[in-house]
Amino acid sequence: MLRRAAVLEDVRRLGSLVAHVDGHTLALFADGDGVHAVDNRCPHMGFPLHRGTLSGGILTCHWHHARFDVATGGTFDQWADELRVFPVEVRDGEVWVDLAPLGDPLALRRARLGDGLERNLPLVIAKSVIGLVEGGADPVEPFRAGLEFGSRYRAPGFGQGLTMHACFANLLPVLDPDDRAHALHQGLSALALDCAGMAPRFAVRPLPGAEKDVEVLTRWFRQFVEVRDAEGAERCIASAVRAGADDPQLGRMLFAAATDHRYIRTGHVLDFTNKALESLDVVGWDRELAERVLASLATEYAFADRMEESNAWRHPVDVVAIVERAFERLPPALPAMSRSQRHSLRPGPVRTRRCCSERIRRRSRTIWSTRSSRGLPSRRSRPPWSGRPPCGSRGSTRRTSSPTGTRRCTPSRSRTRCTRGSGARLRASSSAASSTPR
């Protein structure tokens, strides 16, 4: 697929030359007796490379000083992608270039996604994810790559980065196809930042020999968590996965230990556990990956703060004692509860997004109706624009007092009405909303 690009004499006389060939914009560089042809756009952020400098075989872009081997296109700066080069032939004083397409662009994007995660390069991650999704790859593929990376290259184990990564993955089914790459980029960038500078995690192998009883492993796991033995706890998780425990059994094993103490690490351990299980739901329950992901939770379980050991929960009010008394009163109270109330306390499948959205809408209508009944601005009386306009926007204002002690700024134009509530009003509306039954 050779195409004529330029006259050799012109390239040698000018040093560099821009050529437009079959929809490609090329930069031709004379280098000794030879000629090099490269894509004229810098692969970092698109600066025209014919304005760069070629010295000693290294082409330097003058925008961010990215450097490339002009012969192969290899970059010396990992925050810049590889530069595309085109094979050149000289025939009868003319420069011909080969415009044959690249072999597998998706393979390059997969490799660059790994570079971005390893070096915490959000721009590289963004370009890689967009290239994969727009190139036809399954959006689950970059999510799985992040899940494998985070569970392997963060010594403390499952953390905030993997949690955010899972949260954005949960949005993928409800997002427009054009927006999925943005969600993946946000999760992967948070994951890369969380793993930056961390030592890798060396996993503990499962127990040798025959398969173990999951109930026995669960008892051992809780015992090791109780005495803060992270390695023993991790080996129990790995052994349970290797023994063929299904996801309900693994869930019961993990949540039992997470609730042996009161609100360990203020609920973060429960959150991490939920997101680890949800991540495996997204990518499929591959046993090898499940073993690595779930075992990475062990450190959080073993070394989490326990609220019954916290001074803030014990003094001046013993909150733990109050919670314990409530738990003691809960079983006798269950028979007296309605069926719907008991169902809300019973463990079961997570509510669907539609159900949750409907609950949020009902709650919002309840709050706004309560505000209207108390004389506060309702949703319909608010201005049509988004957000709250400043008090001094357009037109003169006058300040009046109200029975609740609220300062009200009333512009002369009715459309720009702005109300700012004092703490008393906000507290009143909040207490009214909280007292309204769901």
C-alpha positions in Angstrom: 0.0 0.0 0.0 2.7 2.4 -1.0 1.7 6.0 -1.8 3.8 8.9 -3.2 4.4 11.5 -0.4 7.0 14.1 -1.6 10.1 14.8 -3.6 13.3 13.7 -1.9 15.1 16.9 -2.7 12.4 19.0 -1.1 12.6 17.0 2.2 16.4 17.3 2.3 16.3 21.0 1.5 13.7 21.8 4.2 14.8 19.3 6.8 11.1 18.5 7.6 8.0 18.5 5.4 4.3 18.0 5.9 2.6 15.7 3.5 -1.1 14.9 3.1 -1.5 11.4 1.7 -4.9 9.5 1.5 -6.3 11.2 4.6 -3.1 10.9 6.6 -1.1 14.0 7.7 2.6 12.9 7.8 5.7 14.6 8.9 8.8 13.7 6.8 12.2 14.2 8.3 15.6 14.0 6.6 18.1 12.2 8.7 21.5 11.8 7.1 21.0 9.9 3.9 17.6 8.5 4.9 14.0 9.8 5.4 11.6 9.1 8.2 7.8 9.4 8.0 5.7 9.7 11.1 2.2 10.8 12.0 2.4 14.6 12.3 0.2 14.6 15.5 2.1 14.1 18.8 0.4 11.0 20.4 0.4 12.8 23.7 -1.9 15.8 23.0 -1.8 16.4 19.2 0.9 19.0 18.7 2.2 19.2 15.1 5.5 17.3 15.2 7.0 19.0 12.1 7.6 21.9 14.5 9.6 19.7 16.8 13.3 19.0 16.7 15.1 15.9 15.4 18.6 15.4 16.9 20.6 12.2 17.1 17.7 10.1 16.0 15.4 11.5 18.8 12.4 13.5 17.8 11.3 16.0 20.5 7.8 17.6 20.6 8.1 21.2 21.7 4.7 21.3 23.6 5.4 18.9 26.5 8.9 17.8 25.4 7.8 14.2 24.7 10.7 12.3 23.1 10.5 9.5 20.5 12.8 7.2 18.6 12.1 8.5 15.1 12.9 5.1 13.5 10.5 3.0 15.6 8.2 5.5 17.2 9.0 4.3 20.7 8.4 6.8 23.4 11.0 7.6 26.1 8.2 9.2 28.3 5.6 6.8 29.5 2.9 9.5 29.7 3.0 9.8 25.9 1.8 7.0 23.6 3.9 5.4 21.0 4.3 7.4 17.8 3.1 5.8 14.6 5.8 5.5 12.0 5.4 4.6 8.3 7.8 2.5 6.3 9.6 4.6 3.6 11.0 3.8 0.2 12.8 6.2 -2.1 12.2 5.6 -5.8 13.6 7.8 -8.6 14.1 10.8 -6.3 10.6 10.5 -4.7 9.5 9.5 -1.2 6.9 6.7 -1.0 5.3 5.6 2.3 3.4 2.5 3.3 0.0 3.3 4.8 -0.9 -0.3 5.8 -3.1 -0.3 9.0 -1.8 -1.4 12.3 -2.2 -5.1 13.3 -4.4 -4.9 16.4 -5.1 -1.5 17.9 -7.0 -3.0 20.8 -3.9 -4.9 21.9 -2.0 -1.6 22.1 -4.8 -0.1 24.2 -4.8 -3.0 26.6 -1.0 -2.6 27.1 -1.3 1.2 27.6 -4.1 0.7 30.1 -1.6 -1.4 32.1 1.0 1.4 31.8 -1.5 4.0 33.0 -2.5 1.9 36.1 1.1 1.1 37.0 2.3 4.7 36.8 -0.9 6.5 37.9 -1.4 8.3 34.5 -5.1 9.4 34.2 -4.7 10.7 30.7 -3.3 7.4 29.5 -6.1 5.5 31.3 -8.7 7.8 29.7 -7.4 7.3 26.1 -7.0 3.6 26.6 -10.5 3.1 27.9 -12.0 5.2 25.2 -10.0 3.3 22.6 -11.2 0.0 24.0 -14.9 0.8 24.3 -15.1 2.6 21.0 -13.1 -0.2 19.4 -15.8 -2.7 20.3 -14.4 -4.2 23.4 -16.7 -5.2 26.2 -16.8 -2.5 28.9 -16.3 -5.3 31.5 -12.8 -5.9 30.1 -11.2 -2.7 31.4 -13.1 -3.2 34.6 -11.7 -6.7 35.1 -8.2 -5.4 34.3 -8.6 -2.8 37.1 -9.9 -5.4 39.5 -7.0 -7.7 38.9 -4.5 -4.8 39.2 -6.0 -3.5 42.4 -6.1 -6.9 44.1 -2.5 -7.6 43.2 -0.6 -4.3 43.6 -1.9 -2.9 46.9 -0.3 -4.5 50.0 -3.0 -3.5 52.5 -5.6 -5.2 50.3 -9.0 -4.0 49.2 -9.5 -0.3 49.8 -11.1 2.9 48.6 -9.9 2.7 45.0 -11.4 -0.7 44.4 -14.6 0.4 46.1 -15.0 3.4 43.8 -14.1 1.2 40.9 -17.0 -1.1 41.7 -19.4 1.8 42.3 -18.8 3.2 38.8 -19.1 -0.3 37.3 -22.6 -0.6 38.9 -23.6 2.5 36.8 -22.7 0.9 33.5 -26.0 -0.8 32.8 -28.0 2.4 33.2 -25.6 4.7 31.3 -25.8 5.7 27.7 -23.1 3.8 25.7 -21.3 7.1 25.1 -20.9 7.7 28.8 -19.6 4.3 29.8 -16.0 5.1 29.0 -16.2 8.1 31.3 -17.5 6.0 34.3 -14.7 3.4 33.7 -12.1 6.2 33.5 -13.2 7.6 36.9 -13.1 4.3 38.6 -9.8 3.2 37.1 -8.2 6.6 37.9 -9.3 6.4 41.5 -7.9 2.9 41.7 -4.5 3.9 40.2 -4.2 6.8 42.7 -5.1 4.4 45.6 -2.4 2.0 44.5 0.3 4.6 43.7 3.4 4.0 45.7 2.1 0.9 47.3 4.0 -2.4 47.6 2.5 -5.4 45.8 0.4 -7.8 47.8 1.8 -11.4 48.1 -1.2 -13.7 48.4 -1.3 -16.6 50.9 -1.9 -20.0 49.4 -4.9 -22.1 50.4 -4.5 -25.0 52.8 -3.0 -28.1 51.2 -4.7 -31.5 51.0 -8.3 -32.5 50.7 -11.2 -30.0 50.5 -12.1 -28.4 53.8 -15.6 -28.0 55.3 -16.8 -24.4 54.7 -18.4 -24.3 58.1 -15.2 -25.2 59.8 -13.3 -22.6 57.7 -15.9 -20.0 58.7 -15.4 -20.8 62.4 -11.6 -20.6 62.0 -11.9 -17.4 60.0 -13.9 -15.6 62.8 -11.4 -16.9 65.4 -8.4 -15.5 63.5 -10.2 -12.2 62.9 -11.0 -12.0 66.7 -7.2 -12.2 67.6 -6.2 -10.0 64.6 -4.4 -12.7 62.7 -4.6 -11.4 59.1 -2.6 -14.3 57.5 -4.6 -17.0 59.2 -7.8 -15.2 58.2 -6.6 -14.8 54.6 -5.8 -18.5 54.3 -9.3 -19.4 55.4 -10.8 -17.3 52.7 -8.6 -18.7 50.0 -9.2 -22.2 51.2 -13.0 -21.7 51.2 -12.9 -20.4 47.6 -10.7 -23.2 46.5 -13.0 -25.8 48.3 -15.8 -24.7 46.0 -17.9 -22.5 48.3 -20.6 -20.6 46.4 -21.2 -16.9 46.8 -23.9 -17.2 49.5 -21.6 -19.3 51.6 -18.8 -16.9 51.2 -21.1 -14.0 51.9 -22.2 -15.6 55.2 -18.6 -16.3 56.1 -17.5 -12.7 55.6 -20.5 -10.9 57.0 -20.5 -13.1 60.1 -17.0 -11.8 61.0 -17.8 -8.3 60.0 -20.6 -8.2 62.5 -18.9 -9.9 65.4 -18.0 -6.4 66.7 -19.9 -3.2 66.5 -19.5 -1.1 63.4 -15.9 -2.1 62.7 -14.0 0.8 61.1 -17.3 2.7 61.1 -18.8 0.4 58.5 -16.0 0.5 55.9 -15.4 -3.2 56.2 -19.0 -4.0 55.3 -18.8 -1.5 52.4 -15.6 -3.1 51.1 -17.1 -6.6 51.4 -20.2 -5.6 49.5 -18.2 -4.0 46.7 -15.9 -7.0 46.4 -18.9 -9.3 46.0 -20.5 -6.9 43.5 -17.3 -6.7 41.5 -17.2 -10.5 41.1 -20.9 -10.4 40.0 -19.8 -8.0 37.2 -16.9 -10.0 35.9 -18.2 -13.5 36.7 -17.2 -15.7 39.5 -13.8 -16.9 38.2 -12.4 -18.9 41.0 -8.8 -17.7 40.7 -9.9 -14.1 40.6 -12.4 -14.5 43.4 -9.8 -16.1 45.6 -7.4 -13.1 45.1 -10.1 -10.4 45.5 -11.9 -11.8 48.5 -8.6 -12.8 50.3 -7.5 -9.1 49.9 -10.2 -8.2 52.5 -8.5 -10.1 55.3 -6.2 -7.3 56.4 -9.2 -4.9 56.8 -11.1 -7.5 58.9 -8.2 -8.2 61.2 -6.9 -4.7 61.9 -10.2 -2.7 61.7 -11.1 -0.4 64.6 -13.8 -1.8 66.8 -16.2 0.8 68.1 -16.6 -0.9 71.5 -12.9 -0.1 71.9 -13.4 3.5 71.0 -13.5 6.2 73.7 -15.9 8.3 71.6 -18.4 5.4 71.7 -17.9 4.8 75.4 -17.7 8.2 77.0 -19.5 10.3 78.0 -22.4 8.2 76.8 -21.9 4.4 76.4 -23.4 4.1 72.9 -22.4 0.4 72.7 -24.4 -0.5 75.8 -27.4 1.3 74.2 -27.0 -0.7 71.0 -26.6 -4.0 72.9 -29.9 -3.3 74.8 -31.6 -2.6 71.5 -30.4 -5.8 70.1 -31.7 -7.7 73.1 -35.1 -6.2 72.7 -35.2 -6.8 68.9 -36.1 -10.6 68.8 -39.2 -10.3 71.0 -40.4 -7.3 69.1 -40.2 -9.0 65.7 -43.5 -11.0 66.1 -45.4 -7.8 66.8 -44.1 -6.2 63.6 -46.1 -6.1 60.5 -45.2 -8.4 57.6 -43.8 -5.6 55.5 -41.7 -4.4 58.5 -40.3 -7.8 59.1 -39.5 -8.2 55.4 -37.5 -5.0 55.4 -35.2 -6.5 58.2 -34.8 -9.9 56.6 -31.7 -10.4 54.5 -32.3 -10.9 50.9 -31.4 -9.7 47.4 -30.4 -6.0 47.0 -33.2 -3.8 45.8 -33.1 -2.9 42.2 -32.1 0.5 41.1 -35.7 1.2 40.0 -37.0 0.4 43.4 -34.3 2.6 45.1 -35.0 5.4 42.7 -38.8 5.2 43.5 -38.0 5.4 47.2 -35.9 8.4 46.7 -38.6 10.1 44.6 -41.2 9.4 47.3 -38.9 10.7 50.0 -38.3 13.9 48.0 -42.1 14.5 47.5 -42.6 14.0 51.3 -39.9 16.5 52.2 -41.2 19.1 49.7 -44.8 18.7 50.8 -43.7 19.1 54.4 -41.9 22.3 53.5 -45.0 23.7 51.7 -47.2 22.9 54.8 -44.8 24.9 57.0 -44.7 27.9 54.6 -41.3 27.1 53.2 -40.6 27.4 49.5 -41.8 24.3 47.7 -40.2 22.7 44.7 -42.6 24.4 42.3 -42.0 27.9 43.7 -38.3 27.7 43.2 -36.7 29.5 40.2 -36.6 27.5 36.9 -32.8 27.6 36.7 -30.5 25.1 38.5 -29.0 26.1 41.8 -29.8 29.0 44.1 -29.2 32.5 42.7 -27.2 35.0 44.8 -29.2 37.3 47.0 -28.1 40.3 45.1 -28.8 39.0 41.6 -30.6 41.4 39.3 -32.7 44.1 40.9 -32.9 45.7 44.3 -33.6 43.6 47.3 -35.1 44.3 50.7 -34.5 42.3 53.9 -37.4 41.4 56.0 -37.7 39.5 59.2 -39.8 36.4 59.7 -41.2 34.7 62.8 -38.5 32.0 62.7 -35.8 34.6 62.7 -35.0 34.0 59.0 -33.6 36.8 56.9 -35.4 36.9 53.6 -33.9 38.6 50.6 -36.7 39.6 48.3 -35.6 41.1 44.9 -38.0 43.5 43.2 -38.5 41.0 40.4 -40.6 38.0 41.5 -38.6 35.6 39.3 -35.4 36.2 41.1 -36.8 35.5 44.5 -34.1 33.9 46.8 -34.6 32.6 50.3 -31.8 31.8 52.6 -32.8 30.0 55.8 -31.2 30.3 59.1 -30.2 27.3 61.2 -33.5 27.4 63.0 -35.5 27.0 59.8 -33.2 24.3 58.5 -33.5 22.4 61.8 -37.3 22.7 61.7 -37.6 21.4 58.2 -35.2 18.6 58.9 -37.0 17.5 62.0 -40.4 17.6 60.2 -39.0 15.6 57.3 -37.5 13.0 59.7 -40.8 12.6 61.6 -42.7 11.9 58.4 -43.3 8.2 58.0 -41.8 6.6 54.9 
